[in-house]
């Protein structure tokens, strides 16, 4: 089951990515960027995030989070002034990730959406398993240099314009 969770007052959201580490931001669209992260959350923070009253209390979701968060190498940061528009952008950016994966010729996976950057993950972070019927963890992380990041930003702009 795929789902997006956005609170009424929420202005930004993140999709945690596995498989790439960009050396600089990759611009996907206005208010949508990909950037590298270094995520090293405490195990108890992951447990509390999912199993507390604000979380889903889903052991499946907890398993996905534990399996992927410490190997998260990048994130998509999506912003909007409207929660409704934000939800649409978070949903639609998943297609952009697939396009980016094809353009970069790299495996890029995502399973977790959050209201918190992976760099700042804590027990109060609200997480959501966007895709919980598959779990892919890449064998290695592809480092994207500045030239590749610039080229991907240009290619995404062209693709979005057409």
Number of C-alpha atoms within 10 A of each C-alpha: 8 11 13 18 20 21 13 9 10 17 18 23 27 23 31 28 27 26 22 24 23 21 15 16 17 24 20 24 15 10 13 19 17 24 19 23 19 17 18 15 17 12 13 10 15 22 19 19 24 25 17 13 9 13 19 17 15 12 12 14 22 21 15 19 23 15 14 20 21 16 20 28 24 28 27 26 22 23 21 18 11 13 19 15 13 23 22 13 17 24 17 11 18 16 11 16 19 15 16 20 17 12 13 18 10 17 19 22 22 24 23 23 27 22 22 19 22 26 16 12 21 20 18 16 20 22 26 27 25 21 17 16 10 9 13 15 16 15 9 11 19 18 16 19 12 14 11 16 22 16 14 20 20 15 18 19 15 10 12 11 8 5
